[in-house]
């Protein structure tokens, strides 16, 4: 009997596991039962002051509240205005450590802040001793991921993250960028690409969301089934665009 592929799913800022799962309903249906998508909550609970109107509207999170647990606004960290501090990042890494020690995952898939965390987690699993608190009895909690999917991702601007990434990380990573994304603009995503040694980038015509039209659902389904295979691009005439760090300079 074939083993079910398992993918860790990390939501965006001011979302949560339930909201992210519902928003990916069409993708989950397309994928079927042979890939298990495991959605988890970020440990940082946001308050109304963290959810100003323009930000909530831009992120598509205006329905989020703190009253209903299924609608509680969560995050992986809270950044200061200059994005030089990631408050709560250490707690999130501890949460993820505990998740990983309990089960095995083939890869990780993140959106927005969750994509930034997904890439950071992939890098940390390559060199877990760079952050000793992440270890369990001086051993890594989980093997390196086979792949990472970063949708509207960016690089965490934090001394700990800089130390974990170093010059680059090697986990094969699919970077999905929205051409009209005004929340995480393309230039910001390219900073993450600069440290992604085995990157593939695909652009969609829209903004800050996981693309869900049929060709993208099929592409993401096929990629998750065979992340190291020759999966045709969903755009640009079927031409995929692998990127090396030097090509984004």
Secondary structure, 3 states (H helix, E strand, C coil): CCCCEEEEEECCCCECHHHHHHHCHHHHHHHCCCEEEEEECCCEECCHHHCCHHHHHHHCCCCCECCCHHHECEECCEECCCCCCEECHHHHHHHHHHHHHHCCCCEEEEECHHHHHHHHHHHHHHCHHHCHHHCECCECCCCCCCEEEEECCCCCCCHHHHHHHCCCECCCEEEEEECCCCCCCHHHHHHHHCCECCEEEEEECCCCCCCCCHHHHHHHHHHHHCCCCCCCCCCHHHCCEEECHHHHC
